[in-house]
Amino acid sequence: MSANSETESEELSSSVENPDVGSSNRQGSCNPINGPSGPTKNRRKHGTIDDKKSTQELLPLLIQKLGVSPTQLEQLLLGNDRSTNDPTSPPRLDFQGPSGDTEKAINPRETGLKKRPFKSRRRSKDVSSTQEQIDWKAHLCNTLSLDRHTTDKDLLKTIQQYEPGTSRKSRPEAYFTVLHRVSCKKDDSHNVYNHTPYFLSASGADNHLRGRGPVSNMELYVERHQGLSFVVFKSYVCCEGNRQTVADGDPAPKSESIRIISRDLSSALKRASKDSKKSHLYPSFNRGAELVAPYMWFYHDRPLFESLVTRLPSKHQQHLRCFSDEYIGTYMGEEYAIVDSQLREKVISSKFLPYIFLPNEVVLQRDKEAGYMYDHAFTLSTWPEITSAVVNDDDTGKNKEQSLRVSMSLQGQFWQYDGNFQTSTRGQKVQFDASADRPLRIQDLSVLPLTYADESVSAHLRDRGHKFWKCRNMKFVSYTGWDYSHDQYFTEARFMVDMQTYKKMHTDATAKKGKPGRADNVRDDLGLEAMARDEPPSEQFPLLLPPNIFGFNMQEKKWMNLLVANAAEVNWNDEAFDTLVVDDETKELIMALVTNKIEISKSTDLISGKGNGLIVLLHGGPGTGKTLTAESVAEYAKKPLYRITCGDIGTNPEDVEKYLASVLYLGKTWDCVVLLDEAEVFLQTRDLEDLHRNALVSVFLRVLEYYEGILILTSNRVATFDEAFKSRIQLALHYEALGKPQRKQVWQNFINRLKSFESDTVDTDDLHRHIDKLAGFDMNGRQIRNAVTTARQLAMFKKKNMDYSVLEHVINVSNRFDTYLKKVKEDLTDEEIARGMQVR
């Protein structure tokens, strides 16, 4: 059962320091109480006990009101811990107790009273003399935390507030008391009272609080209240400005908490924590620990307490029932019932938001503007904390309204990845209107527990996390969608995701918390063993991974920040190599070289690191299929294609060497097929007149010598090659100009492709009927592709199906330019001109 603070007695402290006595030159100081000889000439009335309440009346009144013995009162006020046989000890106060018997001396160590130094100016053998020597009022003022200026009337009024303490026999086995704790922002004081505090003044901005029945020493308070299970503290803050005025009524507590006093209650709560499957929700239950309302650990584990209370020893049962039934049921029962009702409807009021956020549970943070792909999650480390509250006044209308904006702080952890997985702490602040009465749908919150989110959200986070896990080492992906910054949209673009390589190439990205390049800055919170597994280390792990990751765009050749959700497996085109218009013997040789490249350890070169790469030269006229061959080889071998041109590399020898080293490093690391288109710029014959070109060729020769990957060179000016390249090229293939059979095969490939994805807008049957006519046009492969693309656009513009007539019209228009060029070149073809110039 509880013992209300309005009826509990107050314990005076013996731990206050003795005041300075007998100081007549200090204004407001408490002077010694006068003896039988009467007052002195310099006596001031406000500093002593008046005649109506003499010392002989005051001390018995204290004994009666405080429920203590004379000796206890003496020890309490003076800290008298000396033996009566000691000639230097002060005289005893041998007052009679309520029964008329002289109280025996009590050992302060047995009562829990603390020893304090005793000061006296004069000793006397009789009691009256003792009363002359001791400034009782000074001691009382200090003990009661009253100002030394306090008048006799106010001092006696304060003493009248106290009642004798309840005897141990009349107290229940377990009970609690309620105290009121006031913290003053102005003077940084902290006071505890038995009664609800009140405002001292109705005016002013400080709104100072004061209460009746001060508790100066909690240790003595607990000592007097035997069997006390716990103390309830209602905490107030004063002098914060115009938060609340006297006209608003009694001040409202800012928070509520309990302090564990009883060993039995401590043991019972520890047993609950041990038996609970939610032990991570529980705080420490040591004696003296202070637990803050609304005790959400209890709210979320109530069934356990209901079953546990019957299995505990009787003493533990009494204290646990006192806490759960009498205190929680009385003070928190109504609030718990409201929260239960709201959660059943999956709604929550703003002031009850902390109830839904539990430690170790996954919290979803949404970005409603950017979309679900930017959602991320973290696990809460602690209970939510209300960090600030701001009152907003609305004076725009006739009626002044106030809204209380409250900030709730959430602390959680999630995983980051920079080549190693590391835990990172996230601090998230959520603001809400605590004055709003209408409950909010939990699913509509920007930050909410994942358990309240739609199942599709959880599925998205889980799938995204598994994609991220597959990209932890090195992953070649196809990407469709916006990049992370929403700057560029891609359609089936190829990206290499490799954070280890990204970190090596961007040292600034590795130095966020330390100096780059230092091994002790590398943190790995997951471990190599977990990284080596195919599956994530836990079910929760994928949910906590970031929504973005860096990938290298193989087409644009730069790193970009990508949304993990937009990445997908690469859909390799297995038919690309089959449709290649090259004789079967050449295809077979290319496949053999690419798929069975000899391992470095089995190299036939005598010098380590030399001659381990595969270098293939494809030479011939434009549009004969050289580039398509390289692309088809990459698709067939299921390897990334890293395509570069002389425009990407530059012409400065130093820059060329650095760029080529970077490209070939990535080509080897990612096992790419590196395609150097139009390589004749770096392969031309050296001469003494052009030292700049000689430097470029020398750099390129050196790089090729030590490259260990697959490199395909294309050129239509092979006759200008430096002779040093011939020995470094493992396979050279010549591509003749397309004849009619080859052109027919190219047309057939394009028509089949159109049929696979645009059968409704393309008359493929008509195109097949005229395929021989199409093959009769003197066109290379690139010209055929351009004609098909233009015809599709023209058909869409005319809102008709693409057929032979549309395609023929496009070819005839395009050939006008070719006919004009042929006249300019005196009816010579490009192939004939190149041969005449001895460049092909």
C-alpha positions in Angstrom: 0.0 0.0 0.0 1.1 3.6 -0.5 1.8 6.2 2.1 0.7 9.6 0.7 3.1 12.5 1.0 0.5 14.6 2.6 0.5 12.4 5.7 4.1 11.4 5.9 6.4 13.0 8.6 9.6 14.8 7.6 13.1 13.8 8.7 15.5 16.6 9.8 19.0 16.4 8.5 22.0 16.1 10.8 24.4 16.6 7.9 24.1 20.4 7.7 27.1 22.3 8.8 27.0 24.3 12.1 26.3 28.0 11.6 28.4 30.7 13.0 27.0 31.7 16.3 27.4 34.8 18.5 28.2 37.1 15.6 26.6 40.4 16.5 28.0 42.2 13.5 26.3 40.1 10.9 22.8 41.2 9.9 20.2 38.5 10.3 22.4 36.1 12.2 20.9 33.8 14.7 22.1 34.8 18.3 22.4 32.4 21.3 19.2 31.7 23.2 19.0 33.6 26.5 19.2 32.0 30.0 17.6 32.9 33.3 19.5 36.1 33.7 17.4 37.6 30.9 18.3 39.1 27.5 21.4 41.1 26.9 21.4 44.7 25.9 22.3 44.0 22.3 19.8 41.3 21.8 17.6 41.7 18.6 14.1 40.3 18.8 14.0 38.9 15.3 17.1 36.8 15.8 15.9 34.9 19.0 13.0 32.9 20.4 10.5 35.3 21.9 9.0 35.1 25.4 5.8 33.4 24.2 7.7 30.4 23.0 10.6 29.9 25.3 13.3 27.3 24.9 11.7 25.1 27.5 8.5 25.0 25.3 10.3 24.7 21.9 12.4 21.6 22.5 9.6 19.4 23.9 7.5 20.5 21.0 10.2 19.3 18.6 10.5 16.0 20.4 6.7 15.5 20.1 6.4 16.6 16.5 9.4 14.8 15.2 8.8 11.6 17.1 12.4 11.4 18.3 14.0 11.1 21.7 15.8 14.0 23.4 19.1 12.3 22.8 18.2 11.8 19.1 17.2 15.4 18.8 20.5 16.5 20.4 22.5 14.3 18.1 20.4 15.3 15.1 21.0 19.0 15.7 24.5 19.0 17.1 26.0 15.8 15.8 26.9 14.9 19.4 28.9 11.7 19.2 31.0 12.0 22.3 31.0 10.0 25.5 29.3 11.5 28.6 32.4 10.5 30.5 34.6 12.7 28.4 35.3 15.9 30.4 35.6 17.8 27.1 32.2 16.7 25.8 29.3 19.2 26.0 26.6 18.8 28.6 23.7 16.4 27.8 20.1 17.5 27.2 18.2 15.3 29.6 14.7 16.1 28.5 11.9 13.7 29.4 10.1 11.9 26.6 6.4 11.4 26.3 6.4 8.7 28.9 8.2 10.8 31.5 11.3 8.6 31.4 14.7 10.0 30.7 15.9 8.8 27.3 19.2 6.9 27.2 21.9 8.0 25.0 21.7 6.6 21.5 24.7 5.6 19.4 24.6 7.7 16.2 26.1 4.9 14.2 23.1 2.8 15.1 20.6 5.4 14.1 22.4 6.3 10.8 23.1 9.9 12.0 26.3 11.4 10.8 28.9 12.9 13.1 29.4 16.6 12.9 31.9 18.8 14.7 30.6 20.4 17.9 31.3 24.0 18.8 30.6 25.7 22.1 31.9 28.9 23.7 31.1 27.9 27.2 30.3 24.8 29.2 28.0 24.6 32.2 26.8 21.8 34.4 23.1 22.5 34.4 20.6 22.3 31.6 19.7 26.0 31.7 23.3 26.9 31.2 23.5 24.5 28.3 20.6 26.2 26.7 22.4 29.5 27.1 25.4 28.3 25.2 23.7 26.7 22.2 22.1 28.7 19.5 19.2 26.3 18.8 17.6 28.6 16.3 20.7 28.7 14.2 20.8 24.9 14.1 17.1 24.6 13.4 17.3 27.2 10.5 20.1 25.3 8.9 18.5 21.9 9.5 15.2 23.0 8.0 17.0 24.7 5.1 15.5 28.0 6.2 17.0 31.5 5.9 18.7 32.9 9.0 16.4 35.9 8.7 13.4 33.6 9.4 11.2 35.0 12.2 10.3 33.0 15.3 6.7 32.8 14.1 7.6 31.4 10.7 10.1 28.9 12.3 7.4 27.6 14.7 4.9 27.4 11.8 7.3 25.3 9.9 7.8 22.9 12.9 4.0 22.6 13.3 3.8 21.1 9.8 5.6 17.9 10.9 3.9 15.0 12.6 5.5 12.1 14.5 6.7 9.3 12.3 4.7 6.1 11.9 6.0 3.3 14.1 7.3 0.2 12.4 4.6 -1.9 13.8 1.8 0.2 12.3 3.5 0.3 8.8 2.7 -2.2 6.0 5.2 -4.7 4.8 5.7 -2.7 1.5 4.7 0.8 0.7 5.9 3.8 -1.3 5.9 7.6 -0.7 5.6 10.5 -3.1 8.0 13.4 -2.9 8.3 16.5 -5.0 11.6 17.6 -6.4 12.2 21.1 -7.6 15.2 22.2 -9.6 15.7 26.0 -9.9 17.4 27.3 -13.1 18.1 30.6 -11.5 20.2 29.6 -8.5 21.0 26.0 -9.6 19.4 24.6 -6.4 17.7 21.3 -6.0 15.1 20.8 -3.2 12.8 18.0 -2.2 9.4 18.5 -0.5 6.6 16.4 1.0 3.9 18.5 -0.5 3.1 19.8 -4.0 5.1 22.9 -4.7 3.5 26.3 -5.3 4.4 29.6 -6.9 5.8 32.1 -4.5 4.6 35.1 -6.5 2.0 35.8 -9.2 4.2 38.4 -10.9 7.7 38.2 -12.5 9.2 36.0 -15.1 11.0 33.6 -12.7 8.0 31.9 -11.2 9.9 30.5 -8.3 8.6 27.3 -6.7 8.6 26.4 -3.0 7.0 23.5 -1.2 6.0 22.6 2.4 7.8 19.9 4.3 11.3 20.0 3.0 13.3 16.8 2.9 16.9 17.8 3.5 18.5 14.4 3.7 17.2 11.4 1.8 19.4 9.0 3.8 17.7 10.0 7.0 14.3 10.0 5.3 14.8 6.4 4.2 16.1 5.4 7.7 13.0 6.6 9.4 10.7 5.0 6.8 11.3 1.3 7.5 9.8 -1.0 5.0 9.8 1.6 2.3 9.8 -0.1 -1.1 10.5 2.9 -3.3 10.1 6.6 -3.5 8.1 8.3 -6.3 9.7 11.6 -7.4 7.6 14.2 -9.2 10.1 16.6 -10.7 9.6 20.3 -11.4 11.7 23.0 -12.9 11.2 26.7 -12.0 12.6 30.0 -13.1 12.7 29.0 -16.8 10.8 32.0 -17.9 7.1 32.4 -18.7 6.4 28.7 -19.1 3.5 28.7 -16.6 2.0 31.4 -14.5 0.3 31.3 -11.1 -3.0 31.9 -12.8 -2.6 28.6 -14.6 -3.0 26.7 -11.3 -0.6 24.3 -9.6 2.6 23.7 -11.4 2.7 20.5 -13.5 5.6 18.1 -13.0 8.0 17.9 -15.9 8.8 14.2 -15.3 8.1 11.4 -12.9 10.4 8.6 -11.7 10.9 6.2 -8.9 14.0 5.4 -6.8 14.4 1.8 -5.6 14.8 1.6 -1.8 14.0 -2.0 -0.9 16.3 -4.9 -1.6 13.3 -7.1 -2.1 12.0 -4.9 -4.9 15.4 -4.8 -6.4 15.6 -8.6 -6.4 12.1 -9.0 -7.8 12.8 -6.7 -10.7 16.1 -8.3 -11.4 14.4 -11.7 -11.5 11.9 -10.3 -14.1 14.8 -9.0 -16.2 16.5 -12.5 -16.1 13.3 -14.4 -17.0 12.3 -12.0 -19.8 12.8 -12.6 -23.5 13.0 -8.8 -23.8 15.7 -8.3 -21.3 17.4 -5.7 -23.6 14.5 -3.4 -22.7 15.2 -3.4 -19.0 17.4 -0.9 -17.1 19.5 -1.6 -14.0 17.5 -2.5 -10.9 20.2 -1.9 -8.3 19.2 -0.2 -5.0 19.3 3.5 -5.4 18.6 3.3 -9.2 16.2 5.8 -10.5 13.7 4.6 -13.1 11.9 7.2 -15.3 8.2 7.1 -16.2 6.3 5.9 -18.1 8.3 2.6 -17.5 7.9 1.3 -21.0 10.0 -1.7 -20.2 7.1 -2.7 -17.9 4.4 -1.8 -20.4 5.9 -4.0 -23.1 6.4 -7.0 -20.8 3.3 -6.9 -18.6 2.3 -10.6 -19.1 5.7 -11.6 -17.6 5.0 -9.6 -14.4 1.5 -11.1 -14.1 2.9 -14.6 -14.2 6.1 -13.9 -12.2 4.5 -12.4 -9.1 3.0 -15.8 -8.1 6.4 -17.5 -8.3 8.4 -15.2 -6.2 9.0 -15.4 -2.4 6.4 -13.7 -0.3 8.5 -10.6 0.5 9.4 -10.2 -3.1 5.7 -10.6 -4.0 4.6 -7.8 -1.7 7.1 -5.3 -3.0 6.4 -6.3 -6.7 2.7 -6.0 -6.1 3.2 -2.6 -4.5 5.0 -1.5 -7.6 2.9 -3.1 -10.3 -0.6 -3.0 -8.8 -0.7 -0.1 -6.4 1.7 2.3 -8.1 1.6 1.4 -11.8 -2.1 0.6 -11.6 -3.0 3.9 -9.9 -0.6 6.3 -11.6 0.0 4.7 -15.1 -3.1 2.5 -15.6 -5.2 5.0 -17.5 -2.3 6.0 -19.8 -1.5 2.4 -20.5 -5.1 1.7 -21.4 -5.2 4.6 -23.9 -2.0 3.4 -25.5 -3.4 -0.2 -25.8 -6.5 1.1 -27.5 -4.6 3.2 -30.0 -2.1 0.5 -30.9 -4.9 -1.9 -31.6 -6.1 0.6 -34.2 -2.5 1.2 -35.4 -2.6 4.9 -34.5 -0.8 6.8 -31.8 -1.1 10.3 -30.2 1.9 12.5 -30.4 2.5 12.5 -26.7 2.6 8.7 -26.7 5.1 8.3 -29.6 7.9 7.0 -27.4 5.8 3.9 -26.6 6.3 2.5 -30.1 10.1 2.8 -30.4 11.8 0.0 -28.6 15.6 -0.6 -28.3 17.1 -3.2 -30.6 14.1 -2.9 -33.0 14.4 -1.8 -36.6 13.2 1.8 -37.3 12.4 2.9 -40.8 13.2 6.5 -41.9 11.4 7.5 -45.1 12.1 10.1 -47.7 8.6 10.8 -48.9 9.7 13.3 -51.5 12.5 11.2 -53.1 10.6 7.9 -52.9 10.8 4.5 -51.3 14.2 3.7 -52.9 15.8 6.2 -50.6 14.3 4.7 -47.4 16.8 3.4 -44.9 16.6 1.7 -41.6 18.5 1.5 -38.3 18.2 -0.3 -35.0 17.5 1.7 -31.9 20.3 1.7 -29.3 18.3 3.2 -26.5 14.8 4.3 -25.5 13.7 7.6 -27.2 14.6 10.8 -25.4 12.5 13.9 -25.3 15.1 16.6 -25.9 13.3 19.9 -26.1 9.9 21.5 -26.0 8.9 24.8 -27.6 5.6 26.7 -27.2 4.5 28.3 -30.4 2.0 31.2 -30.0 -0.5 31.9 -32.7 -1.6 35.5 -32.6 -3.0 35.7 -36.1 -6.6 35.0 -35.0 -8.9 36.6 -32.4 -8.2 33.8 -30.0 -4.6 33.2 -29.0 -3.6 29.6 -29.4 -0.6 27.7 -28.2 0.9 24.6 -29.7 3.6 22.6 -28.0 6.3 21.4 -30.4 8.3 18.6 -28.9 11.6 17.1 -30.2 12.2 13.4 -29.7 15.7 12.1 -30.2 16.4 8.6 -31.5 19.8 7.0 -31.4 20.5 4.0 -33.6 23.0 2.0 -35.5 23.2 0.9 -39.1 25.9 -0.5 -41.4 28.2 1.4 -43.7 30.5 0.0 -46.4 33.7 1.3 -47.9 35.2 -2.0 -48.8 34.8 -3.1 -45.1 31.5 -3.2 -43.2 31.4 -0.8 -40.3 28.7 0.0 -37.8 27.8 3.7 -37.7 25.6 5.7 -35.3 22.7 7.7 -36.5 21.0 10.4 -34.4 17.6 11.3 -35.6 15.3 14.0 -34.3 11.6 13.8 -34.7 9.4 16.9 -34.1 5.7 16.6 -33.3 2.9 18.6 -32.0 2.3 17.4 -28.5 -0.8 19.6 -28.1 -2.7 17.8 -30.9 -5.4 15.4 -29.7 -6.1 13.6 -32.9 -4.1 10.3 -33.1 -1.8 9.8 -36.1 -1.7 6.7 -38.4 1.6 5.1 -37.6 2.1 4.1 -41.2 2.0 7.8 -42.2 4.9 8.8 -39.9 8.2 9.7 -41.6 10.0 7.7 -38.9 8.3 4.6 -37.6 9.1 1.1 -36.4 9.4 -1.3 -39.3 6.9 -3.7 -37.7 4.2 -1.1 -38.3 5.2 -0.5 -42.0 3.6 -2.2 -44.9 4.9 -5.7 -45.7 6.0 -4.5 -49.1 8.4 -2.0 -47.4 10.1 -4.7 -45.5 10.3 -6.9 -48.6 11.9 -4.0 -50.5 14.5 -3.3 -47.8 15.3 -7.0 -47.6 15.7 -7.5 -51.3 17.8 -4.3 -51.6 20.0 -5.5 -48.7 20.6 -8.9 -50.5 21.6 -7.0 -53.6 24.0 -4.9 -51.6 25.5 -8.1 -50.0 26.1 -9.5 -53.5 28.0 -6.4 -54.4 30.3 -6.5 -51.4 33.3 -7.8 -53.3 32.9 -7.1 -57.0 29.8 -7.2 -59.1 29.0 -6.4 -62.7 25.4 -5.1 -62.9 22.9 -3.8 -65.3 21.3 -0.5 -64.2 18.0 1.1 -65.2 16.7 4.2 -63.4 17.9 7.5 -61.9 21.2 7.8 -60.1 21.3 8.6 -56.4 21.4 12.4 -56.9 18.6 12.1 -59.5 20.8 13.8 -62.2 21.0 11.2 -64.9 18.7 8.4 -66.1 20.1 5.1 -67.4 18.6 2.3 -69.4 20.3 -1.1 -69.1 23.6 0.6 -68.5 26.5 -1.6 -67.4 28.3 -0.7 -64.1 31.0 -2.4 -62.2 30.4 -2.2 -58.4 33.7 -2.6 -56.6 34.1 -0.5 -53.4 37.6 -1.9 -52.7 38.9 -0.5 -56.0 36.9 2.7 -55.6 38.6 3.2 -52.2 42.1 2.7 -53.8 41.4 5.2 -56.5 39.8 7.8 -54.2 42.0 8.0 -51.2 40.0 10.9 -49.8 37.0 8.6 -49.4 39.0 6.4 -47.0 40.2 9.2 -44.8 37.0 10.4 -43.2 38.2 9.5 -39.8 41.9 9.4 -40.1 44.9 9.9 -42.4 44.8 8.0 -45.8 46.9 5.0 -46.3 47.3 4.1 -42.6 46.5 0.5 -41.9 45.2 1.3 -38.4 42.4 3.4 -39.9 40.9 0.4 -41.6 38.0 -0.8 -39.5 36.2 -4.1 -40.1 33.3 -4.8 -37.8 32.1 -7.8 -39.6 35.1 -9.9 -40.1 36.6 -12.0 -43.0 34.8 -15.1 -42.0 31.4 -13.5 -42.3 32.4 -11.7 -45.5 33.3 -15.0 -47.1 29.8 -16.5 -46.6 27.2 -16.5 -49.4 24.4 -15.4 -47.1 24.3 -12.3 -44.9 25.3 -12.8 -41.2 21.7 -12.4 -39.9 18.1 -11.8 -41.0 18.2 -8.3 -39.7 21.5 -7.4 -41.4 20.2 -6.7 -45.0 17.6 -4.3 -43.6 20.3 -2.1 -42.2 22.4 -1.6 -45.3 22.7 1.7 -47.2 20.4 2.5 -50.1 23.3 3.6 -52.3 26.6 2.4 -53.5 29.3 3.6 -56.0 29.6 2.0 -59.4 31.9 2.5 -62.4 30.0 3.3 -65.7 31.7 1.2 -68.3 30.3 3.5 -71.1 31.1 6.9 -69.6 34.1 5.6 -67.7 33.5 7.4 -64.4 32.4 6.5 -60.9 28.8 7.3 -60.1 26.6 7.1 -56.9 23.9 4.5 -57.6 20.7 3.4 -56.0 21.1 -0.3 -55.1 17.4 -1.0 -55.9 17.9 -0.1 -59.6 20.7 -2.6 -60.0 20.0 -6.0 -61.6 21.8 -9.0 -63.0 23.4 -8.5 -66.4 21.4 -10.1 -69.2 24.2 -11.4 -71.4 23.4 -11.6 -75.1 24.4 -15.1 -76.0 23.3 -14.8 -79.6 25.6 -11.8 -80.3 28.6 -13.9 -81.2 26.4 -16.4 -83.3 25.1 -13.6 -85.4 28.6 -12.2 -86.1 29.2 -12.1 -89.8 32.6 -13.8 -89.7 33.7 -17.1 -91.1 33.4 -20.1 -88.7 37.2 -20.7 -88.5 37.8 -17.2 -87.3 35.0 -17.5 -84.7 36.5 -20.7 -83.3 39.9 -19.2 -83.0 38.6 -16.2 -81.2 36.6 -18.3 -78.7 39.5 -20.5 -78.0 41.8 -17.5 -77.2 39.3 -15.7 -75.0 37.9 -18.6 -73.0 41.2 -20.4 -72.4 43.6 -17.6 -71.7 46.8 -19.2 -70.2 47.3 -18.6 -66.4 50.1 -16.2 -65.4 51.8 -19.0 -63.4 52.1 -21.1 -66.6 53.5 -18.4 -68.8 56.0 -19.4 -71.4 57.9 -16.1 -71.2 61.3 -16.4 -69.4 60.8 -13.0 -67.7 58.2 -12.8 -65.0 55.3 -10.4 -65.8 55.9 -10.3 -69.6 53.8 -11.7 -72.4 51.0 -12.9 -70.2 48.2 -10.9 -71.9 46.1 -11.6 -74.9 46.4 -8.9 -77.6 44.2 -9.2 -80.7 44.3 -6.8 -83.7 41.1 -6.4 -85.8 41.8 -4.4 -89.0 39.7 -3.5 -92.0 37.5 -0.9 -93.4 34.7 0.9 -91.5 31.5 -1.0 -90.9 33.0 -4.4 -91.5 32.3 -5.7 -87.9 35.5 -5.0 -86.0 33.9 -3.3 -83.0 30.9 -5.6 -83.1 33.3 -8.6 -82.9 34.9 -7.1 -79.7 31.5 -6.5 -78.2 30.3 -10.0 -79.1 33.4 -11.6 -77.7 32.7 -9.8 -74.3 29.1 -11.0 -74.4 30.2 -14.6 -75.2 32.8 -14.7 -72.5 30.5 -12.9 -70.0 33.1 -10.3 -69.3 32.8 -6.5 -69.0 33.8 -4.5 -72.1 36.0 -1.5 -71.3 36.0 0.6 -74.5 38.5 3.5 -74.9 39.5 5.7 -77.8 42.4 8.0 -78.5 40.2 10.9 -77.4 39.9 9.4 -74.0 43.6 8.9 -73.6 45.0 12.2 -74.9 48.3 12.9 -76.6 50.6 14.0 -73.8 53.0 11.0 -73.2 53.0 11.4 -69.4 49.2 11.6 -69.3 48.9 8.7 -71.8 51.0 6.5 -69.6 49.0 7.3 -66.5 45.7 6.8 -68.2 46.7 3.6 -69.8 48.0 2.3 -66.5 44.7 3.1 -64.9 42.7 1.5 -67.7 44.7 -1.7 -67.8 44.7 -2.0 -64.0 40.9 -1.9 -64.0 40.9 -4.3 -67.0 43.0 -6.8 -65.1 41.2 -6.4 -61.8 37.7 -6.8 -63.3 38.8 -9.3 -65.9 37.6 -7.0 -68.7 37.8 -7.2 -72.4 39.6 -3.9 -73.1 38.8 -2.4 -76.5 41.0 0.3 -77.9 39.2 1.7 -81.0 41.1 3.4 -83.8 44.4 2.5 -82.2 46.5 3.7 -85.3 47.3 6.9 -83.5 49.5 5.0 -81.0 50.7 2.4 -83.5 52.1 4.5 -86.3 55.7 4.0 -87.4 58.3 6.1 -85.6 60.6 8.5 -87.4 63.3 11.0 -86.3 61.3 14.1 -87.2 58.3 13.6 -84.8 59.7 13.0 -81.3 56.3 13.5 -79.7 54.8 10.6 -81.7 57.8 8.5 -80.9 57.2 9.0 -77.2 53.6 8.0 -77.5 54.5 4.8 -79.4 57.2 3.9 -76.9 54.8 4.4 -74.0 52.2 2.2 -75.7 54.7 -0.5 -76.5 55.9 -0.7 -72.9 52.4 -0.9 -71.5 51.4 -3.6 -73.9 54.4 -5.7 -73.0 53.4 -6.1 -69.4 49.6 -6.2 -69.7 48.1 -9.4 -68.4 44.5 -9.1 -69.6 42.6 -9.2 -72.9 43.2 -6.3 -75.2 41.5 -5.9 -78.6 42.8 -3.2 -81.0 40.9 -2.0 -84.0 42.3 0.0 -86.9 41.5 0.7 -90.5 45.1 2.0 -91.3 47.1 -1.1 -90.4 49.8 -0.3 -93.1 51.1 2.6 -90.9 51.8 0.4 -87.9 55.3 0.4 -86.4 57.0 -2.9 -86.9 57.6 -3.3 -83.1 53.9 -4.0 -82.7 53.8 -7.0 -84.9 55.6 -9.2 -82.4 53.4 -8.1 -79.6 50.1 -8.9 -81.3 49.1 -12.5 -80.7 46.3 -12.6 -83.3 45.6 -10.3 -86.2 42.3 -10.6 -88.2 41.6 -8.8 -91.4 38.0 -7.8 -92.2 37.2 -7.5 -95.9 34.5 -5.2 -97.2 31.1 -6.8 -97.0 30.0 -8.7 -100.1 26.4 -9.4 -101.0 26.2 -12.7 -99.0 27.6 -10.9 -95.9 25.2 -8.0 -96.4 22.3 -10.4 -96.6 23.3 -12.0 -93.3 23.5 -8.5 -91.7 20.0 -7.6 -93.0 18.7 -10.9 -91.7 20.1 -10.2 -88.2 18.5 -6.8 -88.0 15.1 -8.0 -89.3 15.0 -10.8 -86.7 15.8 -8.4 -84.0 13.0 -6.0 -85.1 10.6 -8.9 -85.0 11.5 -9.8 -81.4 10.4 -6.5 -79.9 8.5 -4.5 -82.6 6.4 -7.1 -84.4 3.3 -4.8 -84.3 4.9 -1.8 -85.9 7.2 -3.5 -88.4 6.1 -5.6 -91.4 8.9 -8.1 -91.1 7.3 -10.4 -93.7 7.6 -7.7 -96.3 11.2 -7.1 -95.4 12.0 -10.8 -95.7 10.4 -10.9 -99.2 12.7 -8.1 -100.3 15.9 -9.2 -98.5 17.8 -9.9 -101.7 17.0 -6.3 -103.0 18.2 -5.0 -99.6 21.5 -7.0 -99.9 22.1 -5.5 -103.3 22.7 -2.0 -101.9 26.4 -1.4 -101.5 26.4 -0.6 -97.7 28.6 -1.6 -94.8 27.3 -2.8 -91.5 27.1 0.6 -89.8 25.2 2.1 -92.8 22.7 -0.7 -92.6 22.1 -0.1 -88.9 21.6 3.7 -89.5 19.1 3.0 -92.3 17.0 0.7 -90.1 17.0 3.3 -87.3 16.0 6.1 -89.6 13.2 4.0 -91.3 11.7 3.2 -87.9 11.6 6.9 -87.0 10.1 7.8 -90.4 7.4 5.2 -90.0 6.4 6.5 -86.6 6.2 10.0 -88.0 3.9 8.9 -90.8 1.9 6.7 -88.3 2.3 3.6 -90.5 4.1 0.3 -90.2 7.7 0.1 -91.3 8.0 -2.0 -94.5 10.3 -2.3 -97.5 9.0 0.9 -99.2 9.9 3.0 -96.2 13.3 1.4 -95.9 14.0 1.7 -99.6 13.1 5.4 -99.5 15.6 6.0 -96.6 18.4 4.1 -98.4 17.9 6.1 -101.6 18.0 9.4 -99.8 21.2 8.4 -97.9 22.9 7.2 -101.1 22.7 10.6 -102.6 25.5 11.7 -100.3 27.5 8.6 -101.1 27.0 9.2 -104.9 28.2 12.8 -104.6 31.3 11.7 -102.7 32.1 9.1 -105.3 32.0 11.7 -108.0 34.3 13.9 -106.0 36.7 11.0 -105.6 36.6 10.2 -109.3 34.4 7.1 -108.9 36.9 5.5 -106.5 35.6 3.7 -103.4 37.0 4.3 -99.9 38.6 0.9 -100.0 40.4 1.7 -103.3 41.6 5.1 -102.1 43.0 3.5 -98.9 44.8 0.9 -100.8 46.2 3.5 -103.1 47.5 5.5 -100.2 49.0 2.2 -98.7 47.3 2.7 -95.4 45.1 -0.4 -95.5 
